[in-house]
C-alpha cells in the first residue's frame, strides 16, 4: 500500500510521513487524506462492491483496526463473559441509546460489587482480531466509548450527568478500572499489531458548549486521560481523540497532558480560525468535514470551497493537519459531493505547489 498509485497518481503516504505531520516536524508530501476512515457503504445504499470500487480511486493514507471491546450485556462467542453490564442485566434496546440503564443503582452495594467483581478481563481472546497485517501505512488501533460515553452507556445519560455530583467515588472507581483495562488493551494491541497510534471517542461537548464544567473535567477526566496518553507515549505511539461538540475550553487541558491528535473541531460549534490561531501549532488538527449539512444538502462547488477553507485555515509548514470527515457516512450523502471532496483536497496541494506526486 505504501507505494500504491491511484488514478490521480497520488502516492500513499508512509507511516514516517504521518508521524512527522502529527508531531509537528514538517509537512508530508501533501496533506494526509483520511476521509475513508469515516466513509462506508451506507453512502452507497449498502452496496459494498460499489463502495469499494469507488474508494479505490482515492488515497487512504492511514490504516485502522478496531479492538473488539466488550459488549454491553452480551459477550462474543469467543468469550461469552466479555461484557460490561453486571451479570443478569438485560438489554434495553427498545429504549433510546442514551436512556438505557443496565447499572441501575450505585446505592445497591451488592449490585455494585457484582459489577466490579465481574469486570471484563483485558486478557480476553476476543479482544484482538486475527489476521491483521501491516502494509507500510501508519496503523491506528481504535475503540469507541472511552470514559463519559462508557459511563452513560451503563447508567443512562440523565443518571451519568448527576453521578459526578451524587456518586463521585463510584465514578472514580469506574474510571480507574477502565483506565487499567484500557492500558492493558493498548499493550496487547501494540504487541499484536505494532500500532502507531490509538484512536478513541468521548463526546463531551454539545453543539453550544461542553457537557460539564472545567472543575468536573479536571477532577474526573483529566487525570485518567493523562494516564492513557502517557501509556501511549511509553509504548512509542500517539493518542488520538474524537470529541464532538464545542470543547474549546478543554483544548488547553488536553494539550497540557500531551494529546497528539484532536478530531473533528466540529463545524458550527467552534470557530476554525480561533482554533487554528490558538492551538494549531500545539496539537495536530484532524479536521472533520461537515457531515450535517454539506455532504447531504450542499453542492459540489460548496464542498470544494469548504475543503479549501479548512486547508487554508489549518495548514502550516510544520504539519499538524490531517483531513477527514466529521463523523460517519449516512445514506443521504451525495456521491458527487464525495468526489468533489477528494478532488478539491488533491487540487489544493497541487495548486499550492506543495504536492509531491
FIDO-932863 format. One record per residue (C-alpha): residue number from 1; residue in three letters; chain; x, y, z. Coordinates in steps of 0.02 Angstrom, whole numbers, plus 32768, in hexadecimal, padded with zeros to 4 digits. Layout:
# residues N
NUM:ALA:A:X:Y:Z $
...
This chain:
# residues 357
1:UNK:A:8000:8000:8000 $
2:UNK:A:808F:8075:8026 $
3:UNK:A:80C2:8084:7F6F $
4:UNK:A:8014:806F:7F24 $
5:UNK:A:7FE7:80E5:7E97 $
6:UNK:A:7F34:8122:7E7F $
7:UNK:A:7EE2:8167:7DE1 $
8:UNK:A:7F10:8215:7E1E $
9:UNK:A:7FC6:81D9:7E29 $
10:UNK:A:7FC7:8203:7EE1 $
11:UNK:A:8042:81A0:7F48 $
12:UNK:A:8002:8157:7FEB $
13:UNK:A:805E:81A7:807C $
14:UNK:A:80D1:813F:80EA $
15:UNK:A:80C7:8128:81A6 $
16:UNK:A:8163:8194:81B7 $
17:UNK:A:810E:8224:815C $
18:UNK:A:8072:8216:81C8 $
19:UNK:A:80DF:8213:8264 $
20:UNK:A:8134:82B3:822B $
21:UNK:A:808F:830B:820B $
22:UNK:A:8046:82D9:82B4 $
23:UNK:A:80E0:830D:8315 $
24:UNK:A:80F1:83B6:82BF $
25:UNK:A:8196:838B:826D $
26:UNK:A:8163:83C1:81BF $
27:UNK:A:80E6:83A2:8134 $
28:UNK:A:80DD:82FF:80D6 $
29:UNK:A:80DD:8306:8019 $
30:UNK:A:8029:8340:802A $
31:UNK:A:7FA3:8352:80AF $
32:UNK:A:7F72:82A2:80E9 $
33:UNK:A:7EC5:826B:80AF $
34:UNK:A:7E69:81F8:8126 $
35:UNK:A:7DB7:8210:80EA $
36:UNK:A:7DA5:8154:80D3 $
37:UNK:A:7DAC:8134:818E $
38:UNK:A:7CFA:8179:819A $
39:UNK:A:7CB2:814A:80F0 $
40:UNK:A:7C59:80A4:80DD $
41:UNK:A:7BDD:804C:806D $
42:UNK:A:7B47:80A4:80BC $
43:UNK:A:7B6F:8138:804B $
44:UNK:A:7B5A:80BD:7FBA $
45:UNK:A:7AB2:807A:7FF5 $
46:UNK:A:7B09:7FE6:8045 $
47:UNK:A:7B5E:7FAD:7FA4 $
48:UNK:A:7C07:7F73:7FE5 $
49:UNK:A:7C4D:7F4C:7F38 $
50:UNK:A:7C21:7FF8:7EF5 $
51:UNK:A:7C6E:8049:7F8D $
52:UNK:A:7D11:7FE8:7F7E $
53:UNK:A:7D1E:800E:7EC4 $
54:UNK:A:7D01:80C7:7EE5 $
55:UNK:A:7D7C:80CA:7F76 $
56:UNK:A:7E07:807D:7F0C $
57:UNK:A:7E12:811F:7EA9 $
58:UNK:A:7E56:8182:7F3A $
59:UNK:A:7EE6:817B:7FB6 $
60:UNK:A:7ECD:8132:8064 $
61:UNK:A:7F62:8170:80C8 $
62:UNK:A:7F42:811A:816F $
63:UNK:A:7F09:806A:8196 $
64:UNK:A:7E9F:803D:822D $
65:UNK:A:7E67:7FA6:828F $
66:UNK:A:7DE4:7FA0:8318 $
67:UNK:A:7E03:7F47:83BB $
68:UNK:A:7D70:7ED6:83E4 $
69:UNK:A:7D37:7F2D:8483 $
70:UNK:A:7CBA:7ED7:84F7 $
71:UNK:A:7C02:7ED8:84CB $
72:UNK:A:7B87:7F33:853A $
73:UNK:A:7B22:7E9F:857B $
74:UNK:A:7B63:7E0D:8513 $
75:UNK:A:7C10:7DCD:84E3 $
76:UNK:A:7C4B:7D82:843E $
77:UNK:A:7C52:7CC7:841E $
78:UNK:A:7D0E:7CC7:843F $
79:UNK:A:7CEE:7D06:84F0 $
80:UNK:A:7C36:7D0D:8526 $
81:UNK:A:7C65:7D63:85CA $
82:UNK:A:7CB9:7DF4:8571 $
83:UNK:A:7C38:7E7D:8592 $
84:UNK:A:7C27:7F19:85FF $
85:UNK:A:7B81:7F0A:8658 $
86:UNK:A:7B69:7EAB:86FB $
87:UNK:A:7B3D:7DF5:86E0 $
88:UNK:A:7A82:7DE3:86CC $
89:UNK:A:7A68:7E90:8682 $
90:UNK:A:79F2:7E8E:85EE $
91:UNK:A:7A04:7EF1:854D $
92:UNK:A:7992:7F88:8545 $
93:UNK:A:79A3:7F9E:848A $
94:UNK:A:78EE:7FD8:8478 $
95:UNK:A:791F:8078:84D4 $
96:UNK:A:7986:8104:8489 $
97:UNK:A:7A41:80E5:848C $
98:UNK:A:7A60:8169:8511 $
99:UNK:A:79C9:8136:857A $
100:UNK:A:7A00:8084:859D $
101:UNK:A:7A3A:805E:864D $
102:UNK:A:7A87:7FB3:866D $
103:UNK:A:7AE5:7FE8:870A $
104:UNK:A:7A4B:8025:8765 $
105:UNK:A:7A79:8059:8814 $
106:UNK:A:7B1F:8091:885E $
107:UNK:A:7ACD:8082:8909 $
108:UNK:A:7AB3:7FC7:88F2 $
109:UNK:A:7B58:7F88:8939 $
110:UNK:A:7B38:7ED6:8902 $
111:UNK:A:7B1A:7F09:884E $
112:UNK:A:7BB0:7F7E:884D $
113:UNK:A:7C27:7EFB:8891 $
114:UNK:A:7BE4:7E7B:8816 $
115:UNK:A:7C06:7EF6:878A $
116:UNK:A:7CBA:7F16:87BD $
117:UNK:A:7CDC:7E60:87E9 $
118:UNK:A:7CAA:7E29:873B $
119:UNK:A:7D00:7EB9:86E0 $
120:UNK:A:7D39:7E83:8631 $
121:UNK:A:7DE4:7E31:8627 $
122:UNK:A:7E5D:7E8D:85B3 $
123:UNK:A:7EB2:7DE6:8592 $
124:UNK:A:7E15:7DA9:8539 $
125:UNK:A:7E38:7D4A:8497 $
126:UNK:A:7DAB:7DAD:8447 $
127:UNK:A:7E05:7E55:8456 $
128:UNK:A:7E83:7E47:83C8 $
129:UNK:A:7E3E:7E1D:831A $
130:UNK:A:7EA6:7DA0:82B9 $
131:UNK:A:7EF1:7DB6:820E $
132:UNK:A:7F22:7E6E:8210 $
133:UNK:A:7FC3:7E8F:81AF $
134:UNK:A:802B:7F2C:819E $
135:UNK:A:8035:7F76:80EE $
136:UNK:A:80B0:8006:8108 $
137:UNK:A:8030:8088:813C $
138:UNK:A:801A:80D6:81E7 $
139:UNK:A:7FA9:8060:824A $
140:UNK:A:7F26:8097:82C7 $
141:UNK:A:7EE2:8028:8351 $
142:UNK:A:7E31:8065:836F $
143:UNK:A:7DA5:8058:83EE $
144:UNK:A:7D0C:80C3:8412 $
145:UNK:A:7CBB:80F2:84B8 $
146:UNK:A:7D4A:8120:852C $
147:UNK:A:7D16:8173:85D1 $
148:UNK:A:7C7A:81E1:85C6 $
149:UNK:A:7C2E:8179:853B $
150:UNK:A:7C4F:80D9:859C $
151:UNK:A:7C02:8125:8639 $
152:UNK:A:7B61:815B:85E4 $
153:UNK:A:7B54:80B8:8582 $
154:UNK:A:7B4B:805E:862A $
155:UNK:A:7AE9:80DD:868F $
156:UNK:A:7A83:813C:860E $
157:UNK:A:7AA6:81F2:85E5 $
158:UNK:A:7A3D:8242:866D $
159:UNK:A:7A88:81D7:86F7 $
160:UNK:A:7B38:81ED:86B2 $
161:UNK:A:7B30:82AA:86B8 $
162:UNK:A:7AF5:82A5:876E $
163:UNK:A:7B73:821F:87A1 $
164:UNK:A:7C03:829B:87A4 $
165:UNK:A:7BAA:82F6:8832 $
166:UNK:A:7B4A:826C:888A $
167:UNK:A:7BC1:81D9:8878 $
168:UNK:A:7C71:821F:885B $
169:UNK:A:7CCA:818D:88B0 $
170:UNK:A:7C70:810F:8842 $
171:UNK:A:7C9C:8171:87A4 $
172:UNK:A:7D53:8177:87D7 $
173:UNK:A:7D50:80BD:87FB $
174:UNK:A:7D05:8099:8750 $
175:UNK:A:7D7E:810C:86F3 $
176:UNK:A:7E13:80C2:8750 $
177:UNK:A:7DDF:8012:871F $
178:UNK:A:7DC1:8049:866C $
179:UNK:A:7E6E:8098:8667 $
180:UNK:A:7EC3:7FF8:86A0 $
181:UNK:A:7E5C:7F95:8622 $
182:UNK:A:7E82:800B:8592 $
183:UNK:A:7F3C:8012:85B7 $
184:UNK:A:7F4B:7F55:85AE $
185:UNK:A:7EE6:7F57:850D $
186:UNK:A:7F62:7FD5:84C7 $
187:UNK:A:7FF4:7F66:84F6 $
188:UNK:A:7FA3:7ED1:84A1 $
189:UNK:A:7F7E:7F34:8403 $
190:UNK:A:8031:7F6F:83FB $
191:UNK:A:8071:7EBD:8414 $
192:UNK:A:7FFB:7E74:8392 $
193:UNK:A:7FFE:7EF7:8309 $
194:UNK:A:8089:7F73:8330 $
195:UNK:A:800B:8001:8324 $
196:UNK:A:8048:80B3:830C $
197:UNK:A:7FB9:8107:8368 $
198:UNK:A:7F17:80EF:83C7 $
199:UNK:A:7E74:8144:8396 $
200:UNK:A:7DE5:814C:8415 $
201:UNK:A:7D41:81AA:8426 $
202:UNK:A:7CF4:820E:84B2 $
203:UNK:A:7C70:828E:847F $
204:UNK:A:7C7B:8308:8510 $
205:UNK:A:7C35:839F:84B2 $
206:UNK:A:7B8B:83D9:8476 $
207:UNK:A:7B6B:844A:83E1 $
208:UNK:A:7B7C:84E4:844F $
209:UNK:A:7BF4:84B4:84DA $
210:UNK:A:7C3B:8427:8544 $
211:UNK:A:7BCE:83AD:85A4 $
212:UNK:A:7C1C:83DF:8649 $
213:UNK:A:7C8A:845E:86A1 $
214:UNK:A:7D46:846F:86A4 $
215:UNK:A:7D45:8434:8758 $
216:UNK:A:7CEF:8392:8726 $
217:UNK:A:7D66:837B:8695 $
218:UNK:A:7E00:8396:8700 $
219:UNK:A:7DC6:8321:878A $
220:UNK:A:7D7A:8292:8728 $
221:UNK:A:7DC7:8293:867A $
222:UNK:A:7E70:82E8:8672 $
223:UNK:A:7ECF:8273:86E9 $
224:UNK:A:7E90:81D6:8693 $
225:UNK:A:7EAF:8217:85E4 $
226:UNK:A:7F5D:8247:861C $
227:UNK:A:7F7D:8191:864A $
228:UNK:A:7F42:8152:85A1 $
229:UNK:A:7FA7:81D4:8542 $
230:UNK:A:8042:81AF:85AA $
231:UNK:A:802A:80F4:8588 $
232:UNK:A:801B:8115:84CE $
233:UNK:A:80BD:8179:84CF $
234:UNK:A:8115:80F4:8537 $
235:UNK:A:80E4:8077:84B0 $
236:UNK:A:812E:80E9:842A $
237:UNK:A:8082:8116:83E4 $
238:UNK:A:8010:81AD:83D4 $
239:UNK:A:7F67:81CA:8425 $
240:UNK:A:7ED6:820A:83B9 $
241:UNK:A:7E2F:8245:83FE $
242:UNK:A:7D87:8258:83A6 $
243:UNK:A:7D1F:82D6:8405 $
244:UNK:A:7C82:8320:83B9 $
245:UNK:A:7C39:83C7:83EC $
246:UNK:A:7C84:8467:8431 $
247:UNK:A:7D19:8434:849B $
248:UNK:A:7D81:84D0:8482 $
249:UNK:A:7D90:84EE:853E $
250:UNK:A:7DE1:8442:8553 $
251:UNK:A:7E61:844D:84C7 $
252:UNK:A:7EEB:849F:8530 $
253:UNK:A:7ED1:8417:85B3 $
254:UNK:A:7EE2:838C:8532 $
255:UNK:A:7F7C:83DF:84E8 $
256:UNK:A:7FC9:83ED:8595 $
257:UNK:A:7FBC:8331:85B2 $
258:UNK:A:8005:8308:8507 $
259:UNK:A:7F71:82DD:8496 $
260:UNK:A:7FB8:82C9:83E7 $
261:UNK:A:7F21:82D3:8373 $
262:UNK:A:7E75:8321:838B $
263:UNK:A:7DDD:82FE:831C $
264:UNK:A:7D72:834A:82D3 $
265:UNK:A:7D66:8403:8309 $
266:UNK:A:7CAE:83EE:82DE $
267:UNK:A:7C65:8469:8262 $
268:UNK:A:7BEF:84EC:82A9 $
269:UNK:A:7C25:84CB:835D $
270:UNK:A:7CCD:8526:835E $
271:UNK:A:7D21:85A8:82F0 $
272:UNK:A:7DA9:8556:8289 $
273:UNK:A:7E12:85F5:827C $
274:UNK:A:7E19:8604:833A $
275:UNK:A:7E49:854E:8351 $
276:UNK:A:7ECF:8559:82CB $
277:UNK:A:7F19:85F9:8314 $
278:UNK:A:7F19:85BF:83C9 $
279:UNK:A:7F42:8506:83BA $
280:UNK:A:7F75:84DC:8307 $
281:UNK:A:802E:84D8:8334 $
282:UNK:A:8014:8474:83D4 $
283:UNK:A:7FAA:83DE:83A0 $
284:UNK:A:7F86:8384:82FE $
285:UNK:A:7EDB:83B7:82BB $
286:UNK:A:7E7F:8324:826F $
287:UNK:A:7E06:8396:8216 $
288:UNK:A:7D59:834C:81FE $
289:UNK:A:7CF9:8381:8164 $
290:UNK:A:7C44:83B5:8185 $
291:UNK:A:7BD0:831F:817D $
292:UNK:A:7B32:8370:81C2 $
293:UNK:A:7B11:83E0:812C $
294:UNK:A:7B8C:83E6:809C $
295:UNK:A:7B9E:832C:8074 $
296:UNK:A:7AE1:8314:8068 $
297:UNK:A:7A9E:83BE:8034 $
298:UNK:A:7B30:841E:7FEB $
299:UNK:A:7B6F:8429:7F38 $
300:UNK:A:7C17:83EB:7EF8 $
301:UNK:A:7C4E:84A0:7EE8 $
302:UNK:A:7C22:84C1:7F9E $
303:UNK:A:7C7F:8424:7FD2 $
304:UNK:A:7D1B:845B:7F75 $
305:UNK:A:7D13:8509:7FC1 $
306:UNK:A:7D08:84BF:8070 $
307:UNK:A:7D9C:844B:8050 $
308:UNK:A:7E05:84E0:801B $
309:UNK:A:7DCB:8544:80B1 $
310:UNK:A:7DFA:84BC:812E $
311:UNK:A:7EA2:8499:80DE $
312:UNK:A:7ED2:8551:80D3 $
313:UNK:A:7E9A:856D:8186 $
314:UNK:A:7EF7:84DC:81D6 $
315:UNK:A:7F8A:84BD:815F $
316:UNK:A:8036:84E9:81A4 $
317:UNK:A:80EA:84C4:8172 $
318:UNK:A:8108:8454:8209 $
319:UNK:A:8076:83E1:81DD $
320:UNK:A:7FF6:83C9:8269 $
321:UNK:A:7F65:83B2:81ED $
322:UNK:A:7F0C:8318:81AA $
323:UNK:A:7E64:8318:8150 $
324:UNK:A:7DD0:82A5:816F $
325:UNK:A:7D13:82A4:8186 $
326:UNK:A:7CC1:82EC:8221 $
327:UNK:A:7C66:8248:8240 $
328:UNK:A:7C28:81AB:81EC $
329:UNK:A:7BD1:819C:8144 $
330:UNK:A:7B13:81A0:8134 $
331:UNK:A:7AA6:816D:80A0 $
332:UNK:A:7A7B:8221:8073 $
333:UNK:A:7B2D:824E:8041 $
334:UNK:A:7B40:827A:7F89 $
335:UNK:A:7BC4:8217:7F2A $
336:UNK:A:7BEC:82B1:7EC1 $
337:UNK:A:7C15:830C:7F62 $
338:UNK:A:7C89:8281:7F98 $
339:UNK:A:7CE2:828D:7EF1 $
340:UNK:A:7CEF:8349:7F03 $
341:UNK:A:7D37:8332:7FB2 $
342:UNK:A:7DCA:82CD:7F72 $
343:UNK:A:7DE2:8332:7ED4 $
344:UNK:A:7DEE:83D5:7F35 $
345:UNK:A:7E64:8388:7FB5 $
346:UNK:A:7EDA:834A:7F2F $
347:UNK:A:7ECF:83ED:7ECD $
348:UNK:A:7EF7:8455:7F66 $
349:UNK:A:7FA4:840D:7F79 $
350:UNK:A:7FC3:840A:7EBE $
351:UNK:A:7F94:84C0:7EA6 $
352:UNK:A:7FF3:84F8:7F3F $
353:UNK:A:8091:84A6:7EFD $
354:UNK:A:80A4:843A:7F98 $
355:UNK:A:8075:8391:7F4F $
356:UNK:A:80F7:830A:7F2E $
357:UNK:A:809D:829E:7EB1 $
